[in-house]
Amino acid sequence: MVAALHERQSLSPHACFEHYYAGSGLDRERVIELLEHVAAELRLPVDKLRPEDRFAVELSPGRWNTYDSGHAMLISDLAAMARQRGKVVDTTIETVDDYLRAMVQVY
């Protein structure tokens, strides 16, 4: 599925924020920073990510029985930050949006 991402129209992180999060109350710079972090961990172009992308589907490496270390690092980062800040993340992280919203809450 990751190969299909490269065929998407490009959407800059700023444009992504405007399209998906402008009225959300989330901090623009934090969301953009987190989008860039997700892209770096998954080794994907940031302009191809969308909040509705699912880690196990659209962002999956696509190889059977392959450990997705990028996704694991994102979840590990989230859990570590939550512990450091004495916060609890009690939601399942299935999409980029789930991750962004959870991370914003623990910052």
N, C-alpha and C positions, 0 to 999 in steps of 0.2 A: 504494500500500500504506500510506502514512503515514496516510491518512484512517481506515483500520481501527484504528490505534492509539488514536484518540480514543474508540472504543467499548469499549476494554478496561476492566476493573475497575481502579481506582486502587490503587497499591501504593507507599507512601511509601518513600523511600530507606532508612530504618531497617528497615522491614519487608522490603524487598528484600534487604538484607544478611542479616537473620535467616533468610529463606527459602532463599536461594541460597548464602550464604557463611559462615554461622555456624561451621561446623567446618573451614573452609578454612585457617585460620592467617593469613589476610589481615587487615590492620589495618582495623577498622571505619570509622574517620574518613577514612582514605585512600580506601576504596572509595566511601563516600558522597560525598566531595569529587569524585571522578572521575566518578561517575554524574551529579552536578550539572553538571560541566564538559561531558560528552557532550551532555546535554540542552540546555545553553546554546548550544553550537556548532551543534547540529542544529536549534535553535529548536523544540524539542519539550518537552512537559510531562514533567518527570522522573518523575512517578508513573505514566507509561505505558510507560516503558522496561523491558525485560527483558534479562537477560544473553544469552539465546539470539537476540536480534534481530540479523539480518544487515544490515550497512550497505547492501549491494547489493540487498536484497530488501525486508524489512519497513521499513527506514529510508530507502529510496530516495525521492528527490523524486517519482518516478513519471512524469517527463516525459522522453520519448525525447531522447537526445543533449543532456541537460542536465548541466552540470558541477556536481557536488555539493561546494560549497566548504566546508561544515561537516565532512564526512568528510575532505576534503583537509587541513583545518587540524588535525584530530585526529592524523592520520598525521604531519604536519609537526611538530607539538608533540612527539610521541613520538620521532621521529628526532632532533630538536634536543636534547632532554633526554638521550637516550642518548649522543649525541656529547659533550655537556658533561661527562657523568659517566664517559666512557671505557667505555661498555658497548655491547654489540651486541644488536640485536633481530633474531633469525633465525627469526621465525615470521610467518606470514601473518595479517594482522588482518582477519578476516571478520565477527566478531561483537562486540557490546559486551563480552562476557566476554573475548575475545581482547585487546581494547584495555585493559581494566581490569588484567588479569594482567600484560601487558607493561609498562604504566606503573608498576605496583607494583614490578616488578623493577628498573626503572631509577631509581626515587626514591632 
